[in-house]
Amino acid sequence: MLAIAELDYSTQCDQRLAISFSWQAIRRTSVEYISIRASDIIRQINRDLFLPAIQREFVWGTNRVERLFDSIMADFPIGSFLYWRLEQERKDEWPVYEFIRDFDEKSPHNPLANMAGIMKDVTLVLDGQQRITSLYVGLKGTYRYFHYRWRKTKLYLNLLKLPVPNEDSPEEPTYGFAFREGAEPTGNEPQLWYLVGKILDFEDAEDAKADMRASLKALTEEQRENANKLIGRLHNRIHTSSVVNYYQERSQDYDKVLQVFVRANSAGEELEYSDLLLATATAKWETLDARNEIHELTDSINKIGTGYKFGKDFVLKACLYLSESNKDGETVYLPIPYRVKNFTRENLRIIENNWESIKESLTTTVRLISRFGFNAKNVVAPLALLPIAFYLRRQSHPSFDTSSEVKDAEAQVAIRKWFIFSTLKKAFGRSSDTTLTRLRGILNGCSPTSAFPADELYKSLGIEPQLSDAEIEQIFDYVFHGRYTNLVLSLLYPDRDWKDAVFHEDHIFPKSQFQVRPLRNRGYDDARVQSYIAKCDQLPNLQLLTESENLSKNATPFDEWIKTRDDAFRERHLVPKITTYGFDSFEDFIEARRCLIWRALKQL
């Protein structure tokens, strides 16, 4: 069977190619595809149509949902769906989830479906979840997201926008769909916003038009005609046209269904192992709901300090790394490679038995690095946290991160230093599984009460706990918002209190001053202009400021702003002592600060 994957509707050209491929595939196979209307899908959702635990969460933004509806209105095919018919007598064997109707970025998790009162076969969606959820949210629900503030929106259609395709830019939408907080017009273009979900209230298109008659009275004849056409077209696309085809897999063999799911999703949203493994764990854990537990832990550690962006993959990797069992009197650890075969029923039971200690050690680890000043911007090698979590698990010390005991304080310093150097020297590369296994062996060989074995770990990684001249030279090439830039900048403030504070990467000499024309107007030759522009974004012209400091500084020329700072600020930010801080002395400043940074990195 050739399953048709979730398609990307970023351009109308892509849609034509995608559907051409879909129909060619259908013709080459003997499977039966069934046509279905959007209104039928809406009626089936959370009654006959559910999601298996295999499925990832809804990830489409408002823009993609709007484009999906635009494609439907413009008669562009939206691909095929893949369903799995789960027989009634087996429906209690697998966790089943509901589709989200009211999407909230802050809480995106699908609720567990209650199958107790359903005495029939159910249909689970293997491929098409993003599109079906988009239809459900657009026609029946809401979409809450953050943009400067939290906004709870619904999908509207501008009845006064003329549907004129842009032949020069086929990716541009033809119709005026938009998620909005209300129907009130904004801007100067002609607008009459129609709540898209209202179209479900009318069996007949003429009734939908009649319902809007009073609202159209004040419009011109041309506008009324356009509005009525759009209402009629929307009604047709939702109630009459078969907008999609689906194939239904009837096998009750879970392994086969997993294979079908992988193939169906191989060309759609990037498939993470965690989506499969989480489903498998959910089906095989005996007392806990794996999906909820892992989601809750992921959400919990991401809220520590100023926030992180750890994914389910990281948490599941930690499960493999931190779980242990006793076999024939010996402690045995699970294999680390992130493969489906390592998530056997026996291994999943071991993970479940270790779950409380996994949560505790991982949470303590993230709290610890948060105290060190590490956040979502500078934790660029999350796997380096796993050996730390393994060490803390063996310590059985949930308050280690706040402990001031001499032994713990010395271990904290050693851990911070090891995390910095293993990250900066990129010790966790392609062979990370081999590296992690080796480090776990070293940590396991130490006494649970021993100090953090930094020297042995350095030796195993083949790195030195210091930066060479060549490595520092490479660091000076790091630029504004680079992958490792925030990390290096944070190292220049060893005594800073990072607790719950947000720090911004800031150009010491404001970036707005580094434009070709203004530089030439200063009388600089081409070589000096290029030198200034090249050095503007480099490390010596960057610092970390608190949010309030950055807002107050804004684009103020540095020689003016530095007068408002005291000596402690200058020392903290490694501001060199030079004759003048005027713009003409920028290169002198960069060279002097480069020396101060070099010295600070050497003293790490």
C-alpha positions as CSV (number, residue, x, y, z in Angstrom):
1,M,0.0,0.0,0.0
2,L,1.3,3.5,-0.8
3,A,0.0,5.9,1.8
4,I,-0.4,9.6,0.9
5,A,1.4,11.7,3.5
6,E,0.3,15.0,5.1
7,L,1.0,17.6,2.4
8,D,2.5,21.1,2.7
9,Y,0.2,23.7,1.2
10,S,2.7,26.5,1.1
11,T,2.2,27.1,-2.6
12,Q,-0.6,26.4,-5.1
13,C,2.0,24.9,-7.4
14,D,3.0,22.4,-4.7
15,Q,-0.7,21.5,-4.3
16,R,-1.1,20.7,-8.0
17,L,2.0,18.5,-7.9
18,A,1.0,16.8,-4.7
19,I,-2.5,15.9,-5.9
20,S,-1.0,14.7,-9.2
21,F,1.2,12.4,-7.3
22,S,-1.7,11.3,-5.1
23,W,-3.9,10.3,-8.0
24,Q,-1.1,8.5,-9.8
25,A,-0.5,6.6,-6.6
26,I,-4.1,5.7,-6.3
27,R,-4.2,4.5,-9.9
28,R,-1.2,2.3,-9.3
29,T,-2.7,0.5,-6.3
30,S,-5.8,-1.6,-5.7
31,V,-6.8,0.1,-2.5
32,E,-10.2,1.9,-2.4
33,Y,-10.2,5.6,-1.7
34,I,-13.5,7.1,-0.4
35,S,-14.6,10.7,-1.0
36,I,-15.9,12.8,1.9
37,R,-17.2,16.3,2.5
38,A,-15.9,18.7,5.1
39,S,-19.2,18.8,6.9
40,D,-19.2,15.0,7.2
41,I,-15.7,15.1,8.8
42,I,-16.9,17.7,11.3
43,R,-19.9,15.6,12.3
44,Q,-17.6,12.5,12.8
45,I,-14.9,14.2,14.9
46,N,-14.8,12.9,18.5
47,R,-17.9,10.7,17.8
48,D,-16.6,8.2,15.2
49,L,-13.2,9.8,14.4
50,F,-10.4,9.9,17.0
51,L,-6.6,10.0,17.2
52,P,-4.3,7.1,18.2
53,A,-1.5,7.8,20.7
54,I,1.0,7.5,17.8
55,Q,-0.1,10.9,16.5
56,R,1.9,14.0,17.3
57,E,0.1,17.1,18.6
58,F,-1.4,19.8,16.5
59,V,1.4,22.1,15.3
60,W,0.0,24.2,12.5
61,G,0.0,28.0,13.0
62,T,-2.8,30.3,12.0
63,N,-1.2,31.0,8.7
64,R,-1.3,27.3,7.6
65,V,-4.9,26.9,8.7
66,E,-5.9,30.0,6.7
67,R,-4.0,28.6,3.6
68,L,-5.8,25.3,4.0
69,F,-9.2,27.0,3.8
70,D,-7.9,29.1,0.9
71,S,-7.0,26.0,-1.0
72,I,-10.4,24.5,-0.4
73,M,-12.1,27.7,-1.6
74,A,-9.8,27.9,-4.6
75,D,-10.6,24.3,-5.6
76,F,-7.1,23.1,-5.0
77,P,-7.0,19.5,-3.7
78,I,-5.8,19.1,-0.2
79,G,-4.5,15.5,-0.4
80,S,-5.8,12.2,1.0
81,F,-6.3,10.9,4.6
82,L,-5.3,7.6,6.0
83,Y,-7.7,6.0,8.6
84,W,-7.4,3.0,10.8
85,R,-10.6,1.1,11.6
86,L,-10.2,-0.2,15.2
87,E,-12.7,-3.0,16.0
88,Q,-14.9,-2.6,19.0
89,E,-13.5,-5.6,21.0
90,R,-10.0,-4.1,20.7
91,K,-10.6,-0.5,21.2
92,D,-9.8,-0.7,24.9
93,E,-6.4,-2.1,24.2
94,W,-5.1,1.2,22.8
95,P,-5.2,4.7,24.2
96,V,-7.4,7.0,22.1
97,Y,-7.4,10.8,22.1
98,E,-9.8,13.5,21.0
99,F,-9.2,16.1,18.4
100,I,-8.7,19.6,19.7
101,R,-11.5,22.0,19.0
102,D,-10.3,25.1,20.9
103,F,-6.5,25.2,20.4
104,D,-4.4,27.0,23.0
105,E,-0.7,27.5,22.4
106,K,-0.2,27.4,26.2
107,S,-1.9,24.0,26.6
108,P,-1.7,22.1,23.2
109,H,-2.2,18.6,24.5
110,N,-5.1,16.4,23.2
111,P,-7.4,15.1,25.9
112,L,-7.8,11.4,26.4
113,A,-11.1,10.1,24.9
114,N,-13.6,8.3,27.0
115,M,-14.4,5.1,25.2
116,A,-16.7,3.7,27.9
117,G,-20.0,4.5,26.3
118,I,-19.0,3.7,22.6
119,M,-20.2,0.3,21.6
120,K,-19.0,0.2,18.0
121,D,-15.9,0.2,15.9
122,V,-14.0,3.5,15.9
123,T,-11.8,5.2,13.3
124,L,-8.4,6.5,14.2
125,V,-6.5,9.0,11.9
126,L,-3.1,7.9,10.9
127,D,-2.4,10.6,8.4
128,G,-4.4,13.9,8.1
129,Q,-4.5,15.0,11.7
130,Q,-3.1,18.5,11.0
131,R,-5.7,19.1,8.3
132,I,-8.7,17.6,10.1
133,T,-7.8,19.6,13.3
134,S,-7.5,22.7,11.2
135,L,-11.0,22.1,9.7
136,Y,-12.4,21.6,13.2
137,V,-10.7,24.7,14.7
138,G,-11.6,26.8,11.7
139,L,-15.3,25.8,11.6
140,K,-16.2,25.0,15.2
141,G,-13.5,26.3,17.5
142,T,-11.0,28.9,18.4
143,Y,-7.2,29.5,18.2
144,R,-5.4,31.1,21.1
145,Y,-1.9,32.3,20.6
146,F,0.6,34.9,21.9
147,H,1.7,37.9,19.8
148,Y,2.7,40.7,22.2
149,R,-0.3,39.5,24.2
150,W,-2.6,36.5,24.4
151,R,-5.2,36.5,21.7
152,K,-8.2,34.2,21.4
153,T,-9.3,34.2,17.8
154,K,-11.8,32.7,15.3
155,L,-11.6,32.2,11.6
156,Y,-13.2,34.8,9.4
157,L,-13.6,35.4,5.7
158,N,-13.6,38.9,4.2
159,L,-16.6,39.0,2.0
160,L,-15.4,42.2,0.3
161,K,-12.0,40.9,-0.9
162,L,-12.1,40.1,-4.6
163,P,-10.8,36.6,-5.2
164,V,-8.0,37.4,-7.7
165,P,-5.2,34.9,-8.0
166,N,-1.7,36.4,-8.1
167,E,-0.1,34.7,-11.1
168,D,3.3,36.2,-10.2
169,S,3.2,34.9,-6.7
170,P,1.1,31.7,-6.6
171,E,1.9,31.2,-2.9
172,E,-0.2,34.3,-2.1
173,P,-3.7,33.4,-0.9
174,T,-6.6,34.1,-3.2
175,Y,-9.3,34.7,-0.6
176,G,-9.3,36.7,2.6
177,F,-9.3,34.2,5.4
178,A,-7.9,35.4,8.8
179,F,-8.0,34.5,12.4
180,R,-9.4,37.5,14.3
181,E,-10.6,38.5,17.7
182,G,-13.8,39.9,16.2
183,A,-15.5,41.1,13.1
184,E,-14.7,44.8,13.5
185,P,-12.8,46.2,10.5
186,T,-9.1,47.2,10.8
187,G,-7.1,49.2,8.3
188,N,-8.3,51.0,5.2
189,E,-9.2,48.2,2.7
190,P,-12.9,47.3,2.3
191,Q,-13.9,44.7,4.9
192,L,-16.9,42.7,6.0
193,W,-15.8,39.8,8.1
194,Y,-17.9,36.6,8.0
195,L,-17.5,34.0,10.8
196,V,-16.6,30.9,8.7
197,G,-18.2,28.5,11.2
198,K,-21.5,30.1,10.7
199,I,-21.9,28.4,7.4
200,L,-22.5,25.1,9.3
201,D,-25.9,26.5,10.5
202,F,-27.4,26.4,7.0
203,E,-28.4,23.4,4.9
204,D,-29.1,25.6,1.9
205,A,-26.7,28.2,0.5
206,E,-29.7,30.6,-0.2
207,D,-30.5,30.5,3.5
208,A,-27.0,31.5,4.3
209,K,-27.2,34.4,1.9
210,A,-30.6,35.5,3.2
211,D,-29.2,35.6,6.8
212,M,-26.6,38.2,5.6
213,R,-29.1,40.3,3.6
214,A,-29.4,43.0,6.2
215,S,-25.7,43.3,6.7
216,L,-25.2,43.8,2.9
217,K,-27.8,46.6,2.4
218,A,-25.4,49.5,2.8
219,L,-22.9,48.0,0.2
220,T,-22.6,48.7,-3.4
221,E,-24.2,46.3,-5.9
222,E,-20.8,45.0,-6.9
223,Q,-19.8,44.4,-3.2
224,R,-23.2,42.7,-2.5
225,E,-22.6,40.4,-5.5
226,N,-19.1,39.5,-4.4
227,A,-20.2,38.8,-0.9
228,N,-23.1,36.5,-2.0
229,K,-20.8,34.7,-4.4
230,L,-18.3,34.0,-1.6
231,I,-21.0,32.8,0.8
232,G,-22.4,30.5,-1.9
233,R,-18.9,29.2,-2.7
234,L,-18.0,28.6,1.0
235,H,-21.3,26.7,1.5
236,N,-20.6,24.6,-1.5
237,R,-17.1,23.7,-0.5
238,I,-18.1,22.8,3.1
239,H,-21.5,21.1,2.5
240,T,-21.5,19.8,-1.1
241,S,-18.0,19.2,-2.6
242,S,-16.0,16.2,-1.7
243,V,-12.9,18.0,-0.6
244,V,-10.8,15.0,0.3
245,N,-10.4,11.2,-0.2
246,Y,-9.4,8.7,2.5
247,Y,-8.2,5.1,2.6
248,Q,-9.1,2.9,5.6
249,E,-6.6,0.4,7.0
250,R,-8.4,-2.5,8.7
251,S,-5.6,-4.6,10.1
252,Q,-5.6,-5.1,13.8
253,D,-1.9,-5.9,13.9
254,Y,-0.3,-3.0,15.8
255,D,3.2,-3.6,14.3
256,K,1.8,-3.3,10.8
257,V,-0.1,-0.1,11.8
258,L,3.1,1.4,13.1
259,Q,4.8,0.7,9.8
260,V,1.9,2.2,7.9
261,F,2.0,5.3,10.1
262,V,5.8,5.7,9.4
263,R,5.4,5.4,5.7
264,A,2.4,7.7,5.6
265,N,4.2,10.4,7.6
266,S,7.6,10.1,5.9
267,A,6.9,13.1,3.6
268,G,4.7,15.2,5.9
269,E,5.5,16.9,9.2
270,E,9.0,15.6,10.3
271,L,8.3,12.4,12.3
272,E,10.1,12.2,15.6
273,Y,10.9,8.8,17.2
274,S,9.2,10.2,20.3
275,D,5.8,10.2,18.6
276,L,6.1,6.4,17.9
277,L,7.9,5.6,21.2
278,L,5.5,7.6,23.2
279,A,2.6,5.7,21.7
280,T,4.3,2.4,22.3
281,A,5.0,3.4,25.9
282,T,1.5,4.5,26.4
283,A,0.2,1.2,25.2
284,K,2.5,-0.8,27.4
285,W,2.9,1.0,30.7
286,E,1.0,-0.8,33.4
287,T,-0.1,1.8,36.0
288,L,0.8,5.2,34.6
289,D,-0.3,7.2,31.5
290,A,3.0,7.6,29.7
291,R,1.8,10.3,27.4
292,N,0.5,12.5,30.2
293,E,3.5,11.8,32.4
294,I,6.1,12.6,29.7
295,H,4.1,15.7,28.5
296,E,3.9,17.0,32.0
297,L,7.6,16.5,32.7
298,T,8.6,18.1,29.5
299,D,6.3,21.1,30.2
300,S,7.5,21.3,33.8
301,I,11.3,21.4,33.0
302,N,10.6,23.9,30.2
303,K,9.1,26.3,32.8
304,I,12.1,26.3,35.1
305,G,13.9,29.7,35.3
306,T,13.4,31.8,32.3
307,G,12.3,28.8,30.2
308,Y,13.8,26.1,28.0
309,K,12.8,24.3,24.8
310,F,13.4,20.6,25.6
311,G,11.4,18.2,23.5
312,K,9.8,14.8,24.1
313,D,12.8,13.2,22.4
314,F,15.1,14.6,25.1
315,V,13.0,13.3,27.9
316,L,12.6,9.8,26.3
317,K,16.4,9.7,25.7
318,A,16.8,10.5,29.4
319,C,14.4,7.6,30.2
320,L,16.8,5.2,28.4
321,Y,19.9,6.8,30.0
322,L,18.7,6.9,33.6
323,S,16.7,3.7,34.0
324,E,18.2,0.7,35.8
325,S,17.2,-2.8,36.8
326,N,18.6,-5.7,38.8
327,K,19.5,-8.8,36.9
328,D,21.1,-11.8,38.7
329,G,22.3,-9.5,41.4
330,E,23.8,-7.0,39.1
331,T,22.7,-3.5,38.1
332,V,21.8,-3.3,34.4
333,Y,21.2,-0.2,32.4
334,L,19.1,0.1,29.2
335,P,20.7,0.5,25.8
336,I,20.9,4.2,24.8
337,P,20.4,4.2,21.0
338,Y,17.1,5.8,20.2
339,R,15.5,2.9,18.3
340,V,12.1,1.4,18.4
341,K,13.5,-2.0,19.3
342,N,14.9,-0.7,22.5
343,F,11.4,0.2,23.7
344,T,10.4,-3.4,24.3
345,R,7.6,-4.2,26.8
346,E,10.3,-5.3,29.4
347,N,12.3,-2.1,28.9
348,L,9.2,0.1,29.1
349,R,8.3,-1.6,32.4
350,I,11.8,-0.8,33.7
351,I,11.4,2.8,32.7
352,E,8.0,3.0,34.4
353,N,9.6,1.5,37.6
354,N,12.3,4.2,37.4
355,W,10.0,7.1,36.5
356,E,9.9,8.9,39.8
357,S,13.7,9.0,40.1
358,I,14.0,10.0,36.4
359,K,11.7,13.0,37.0
360,E,13.5,14.0,40.2
361,S,17.1,13.8,38.7
362,L,16.1,15.5,35.4
363,T,14.3,18.3,37.2
364,T,17.1,18.9,39.7
365,T,19.6,19.0,36.8
366,V,17.6,21.7,34.9
367,R,17.1,23.7,38.1
368,L,20.9,23.5,38.6
369,I,21.9,24.8,35.2
370,S,19.3,27.5,35.5
371,R,21.1,28.7,38.6
372,F,24.3,28.7,36.6
373,G,22.8,31.1,34.0
374,F,22.0,28.6,31.3
375,N,18.7,29.0,29.4
376,A,17.0,28.1,26.2
377,K,19.4,30.3,24.2
378,N,22.7,28.8,25.4
379,V,21.9,25.2,26.2
380,V,23.0,24.1,22.7
381,A,24.0,20.6,23.6
382,P,21.1,19.2,25.8
383,L,22.6,15.7,25.8
384,A,25.5,17.0,27.9
385,L,22.9,17.3,30.7
386,L,22.3,13.5,30.9
387,P,25.6,12.5,32.6
388,I,24.9,15.3,35.1
389,A,21.4,13.9,35.7
390,F,22.9,10.4,36.1
391,Y,25.3,11.7,38.7
392,L,22.5,13.4,40.6
393,R,20.3,10.3,40.4
394,R,23.0,8.3,42.2
395,Q,23.4,11.0,44.7
396,S,19.7,10.8,45.6
397,H,19.8,14.4,46.6
398,P,16.7,16.3,45.3
399,S,17.9,19.6,46.8
400,F,21.4,19.4,45.4
401,D,20.9,22.5,43.3
402,T,20.3,24.7,46.4
403,S,22.7,22.9,48.8
404,S,25.5,25.0,50.4
405,E,27.4,22.1,51.9
406,V,31.1,22.2,51.1
407,K,31.0,18.8,49.2
408,D,28.0,19.8,47.2
409,A,29.3,23.3,46.4
410,E,32.6,21.8,45.1
411,A,30.6,19.4,42.9
412,Q,28.4,22.3,41.6
413,V,31.5,24.2,40.5
414,A,33.0,21.1,38.8
415,I,29.7,20.3,37.1
416,R,29.3,23.9,35.7
417,K,32.9,23.9,34.4
418,W,32.4,20.4,32.8
419,F,29.2,21.4,31.2
420,I,30.8,24.6,29.8
421,F,33.8,22.9,28.3
422,S,32.0,19.8,27.0
423,T,29.6,22.2,25.2
424,L,32.2,24.7,23.9
425,K,34.4,21.9,22.6
426,K,31.4,20.2,21.0
427,A,32.1,16.9,22.7
428,F,28.6,15.5,21.8
429,G,28.6,15.1,18.1
430,R,27.6,12.4,15.7
431,S,28.7,9.5,18.0
432,S,26.8,10.9,21.0
433,D,25.3,7.5,21.9
434,T,28.8,5.9,22.2
435,T,30.0,9.0,24.1
436,L,27.0,8.8,26.5
437,T,27.4,5.1,27.1
438,R,31.1,5.6,27.9
439,L,30.4,8.4,30.4
440,R,27.7,6.4,32.1
441,G,30.1,3.6,32.6
442,I,32.6,6.0,34.3
443,L,29.9,7.5,36.5
444,N,28.5,4.1,37.4
445,G,31.9,2.9,38.5
446,C,32.2,5.7,41.1
447,S,30.8,5.5,44.6
448,P,27.4,7.2,44.9
449,T,28.9,9.5,47.6
450,S,32.0,10.4,45.6
451,A,32.7,13.8,44.1
452,F,31.8,14.6,40.5
453,P,34.5,12.8,38.5
454,A,35.2,15.6,36.1
455,D,38.9,14.6,35.4
456,E,37.8,11.1,34.3
457,L,35.0,12.5,32.1
458,Y,37.4,15.1,30.5
459,K,39.9,12.3,29.7
460,S,37.1,10.1,28.2
461,L,35.9,12.9,26.0
462,G,39.5,13.7,25.0
463,I,39.3,17.4,26.0
464,E,41.1,19.7,28.4
465,P,39.3,21.8,31.0
466,Q,40.7,25.0,29.5
467,L,40.6,26.9,26.2
468,S,43.6,26.9,24.0
469,D,44.7,30.0,22.1
470,A,43.4,28.5,18.8
471,E,40.0,27.8,20.4
472,I,39.7,31.3,21.8
473,E,40.5,32.7,18.3
474,Q,37.7,30.6,16.9
475,I,35.4,31.9,19.6
476,F,36.1,35.5,18.5
477,D,34.4,34.6,15.2
478,Y,31.1,34.0,17.0
479,V,28.5,36.6,15.9
480,F,25.3,38.2,17.2
481,H,22.6,35.5,17.9
482,G,25.0,32.7,16.8
483,R,24.5,29.2,18.1
484,Y,27.3,29.5,20.8
485,T,27.4,33.3,21.3
486,N,25.0,33.5,24.2
487,L,26.8,30.7,26.0
488,V,30.2,32.5,25.6
489,L,28.8,35.8,26.7
490,S,27.3,34.2,29.8
491,L,30.7,33.0,30.8
492,L,32.0,36.6,31.0
493,Y,29.7,37.2,34.0
494,P,30.7,34.5,36.6
495,D,29.3,36.3,39.6
496,R,26.0,37.4,38.1
497,D,22.7,36.4,39.7
498,W,20.8,34.8,36.9
499,K,17.7,33.8,38.9
500,D,14.5,34.4,36.8
501,A,16.1,37.3,34.9
502,V,15.9,37.7,31.1
503,F,19.1,38.9,29.4
504,H,19.4,40.2,25.9
505,E,22.3,40.1,23.5
506,D,23.1,43.8,22.9
507,H,25.4,45.6,20.5
508,I,27.7,47.8,22.7
509,F,28.0,50.3,19.8
510,P,24.4,50.3,18.4
511,K,24.0,48.4,15.2
512,S,21.9,51.2,13.7
513,Q,25.1,53.2,13.3
514,F,26.8,50.6,11.1
515,Q,25.3,51.5,7.7
516,V,27.4,52.1,4.5
517,R,26.1,55.6,3.7
518,P,26.4,57.1,7.2
519,L,29.9,55.5,7.5
520,R,31.0,57.1,4.2
521,N,29.5,60.4,5.3
522,R,31.9,60.3,8.2
523,G,34.7,60.3,5.7
524,Y,35.7,56.7,6.1
525,D,37.3,54.9,3.1
526,D,36.0,51.6,1.8
527,A,38.4,49.5,3.8
528,R,37.4,51.2,7.1
529,V,33.7,50.9,6.2
530,Q,34.0,47.2,5.6
531,S,36.0,46.7,8.8
532,Y,33.4,48.5,10.9
533,I,30.5,46.5,9.4
534,A,32.4,43.2,9.8
535,K,33.2,43.9,13.5
536,C,29.8,45.2,14.4
537,D,28.2,41.8,15.0
538,Q,31.3,40.1,16.4
539,L,31.8,39.0,20.1
540,P,33.9,42.0,21.3
541,N,31.0,44.4,20.4
542,L,28.4,42.3,22.3
543,Q,27.3,42.1,25.9
544,L,24.4,40.8,28.0
545,L,22.0,43.3,29.4
546,T,18.9,42.9,31.5
547,E,15.6,43.7,29.7
548,S,15.3,47.1,31.4
549,E,19.0,48.0,30.7
550,N,18.6,47.1,27.1
551,L,15.4,49.2,26.7
552,S,16.9,52.2,28.4
553,K,20.0,52.0,26.2
554,N,18.2,51.4,22.9
555,A,20.2,53.1,20.1
556,T,21.9,55.7,22.3
557,P,25.5,56.3,21.1
558,F,27.8,54.4,23.3
559,D,30.0,57.4,24.3
560,E,26.8,59.1,25.7
561,W,25.3,56.0,27.4
562,I,28.5,54.9,29.1
563,K,28.6,58.2,31.0
564,T,25.4,57.0,32.8
565,R,27.1,53.8,34.1
566,D,29.2,53.4,37.2
567,D,32.6,51.7,37.6
568,A,31.0,48.5,38.8
569,F,29.0,48.2,35.5
570,R,32.1,48.9,33.4
571,E,34.1,46.2,35.3
572,R,31.2,43.7,35.0
573,H,30.8,44.2,31.3
574,L,34.6,44.2,30.6
575,V,34.5,47.8,29.3
576,P,38.1,48.7,28.6
577,K,39.7,52.0,29.8
578,I,40.5,54.0,26.7
579,T,40.9,57.7,26.0
580,T,37.5,58.2,24.3
581,Y,34.4,56.1,23.5
582,G,33.4,58.0,20.4
583,F,32.4,56.2,17.2
584,D,35.8,57.1,15.6
585,S,37.4,55.0,18.3
586,F,35.3,51.9,17.7
587,E,38.3,49.8,16.4
588,D,40.4,50.8,19.4
589,F,37.6,49.8,21.7
590,I,37.2,46.4,20.0
591,E,40.9,45.6,20.2
592,A,41.1,46.6,23.9
593,R,37.9,44.7,24.8
594,R,39.2,41.7,22.9
595,C,42.2,41.5,25.2
596,L,39.9,41.6,28.3
597,I,37.7,38.8,26.9
598,W,40.8,36.8,26.0
599,R,42.0,37.1,29.6
600,A,38.6,36.2,31.1
601,L,38.3,33.1,28.9
602,K,41.8,32.0,29.9
603,Q,40.8,32.2,33.5
604,L,37.7,30.0,33.2
